[in-house]
């Protein structure tokens, strides 16, 4: 027992600087969001009073509500699009053998090395040709397309660990391949699907370059663009509003992690022990 306690203390002491470094920006963000405008740039750590009204004035002055709604729509739609395409593709990649399968796997990895900024001009011309500039739906489908390679790669590695015997038993009972996929296979893959959905959602929630290129009016802005507009091109930056908006923008992701934590742990650890 003593040796385990010592190992735990050593691990915590090693990890403590990284934990502090990771949480320090969030602490600065929250404290700045709760400072009065006169105290934001003062070299003091704690405000004289907690200005919770900053969140109310920020919401009223920055068009935060529509931007929050746009981000939710874009992230949810893009995640659903990616999953609808990726689940059957990952199932086929994990269950069937076909010519060029190895090359296709390599292709999926290579696409993850491409930054969206490399393709943003071509995407802009394609979306402009379709007449979808400044459309939230267009951004959602572009995000979904970008997430497909990642979600296929994530899901197929997990699908390969599910025993074939379960599917074969279902086939022997007379179920079709599609019925087996829906009733037997997918329930077993829920942890991996949830983990993949979380990462796809976060990728869409935080994306900046594509949204900045394709969204032109404030009514269609997503949260990263709306928060960026509070800083860019201004002589005076209201940092208490910027930090309040940034803090509120992190809440949906934190709620998603807290709500789906049990699936996240299961999905990340699955496959470690077969």
C-alpha positions, 0 to 999 in steps of 0.5 A: 500500500505504501509503495502504491501511495508513493507511486501515486504521489510521484505521478501527481507531482510530475503531472502537476506542472502540466495541469497548472499550465493547462488550467492557468489560461482558463483561470485568467479567462474566468477572472477577466470575465468577472472584472469590471471594465476599469479593472481589466488591465490593472495588474491585480489578480482578483477583482474588487467585486465579481461583475456577473453583469458582464455576461448580460451586457456581453450577450446584448452587445455582441449578437452572441445568441444568434452566433451560439445558435449557428454554432450549434446547428453547424456542429450538430449537422456536420457531426450527423453528416459525418456519422451517417456516411462514416458508419457504413464506410467504416463497417465495410472497411473493417469487415470486407476485403477488397482491392486497394483497401490498404491504399484507401487506409493510407489515403484516409491518413494522408487527408488528416495531414492537410490543413483546411487552409490549403483547400480553402480557396478551392472550397470557396470557389466551389461554394460560390459557384453553388451560390451558397456563400454566407449560408450556415448549411454550406459550412455545416456540410463542408465541416461534415465532409472534412470530418468523414476521413477522421470518423471513418478511421476512428470507427473502422479500427473499433469495428474490427474488434467486434467478433464476427460470431455475433453477426453470423449468429444473427444471420443464422436466425434469418436476419439480413445484413442490414438488420444485423448491422442496426440491431446487433452491431451498432449497439455494441459500437455505441462507445466508439460512435459517441467518442467519434461524435464528440471529436467531430463536434469539437472540430466543427465547434472550434473551426475558424478558417473556413467559417471566416472565408465563407460567412460574410454577415454577422447574422450567419457568424459562428462563435469563433468568428463572432468572438474574433470580431470583438477583437479585430479592427477595433481601437478599444477591445472590451476584454471583459466581453471577449473573455465572457463570450469565450467562457460561455462558448466553452460551456456546451463542449464541457457539458457534452464531455460531462454528459458522455464521460462514461462513453468517452472512457469506454471508447478510448480504452476499448481495444486495449484488452481484446 
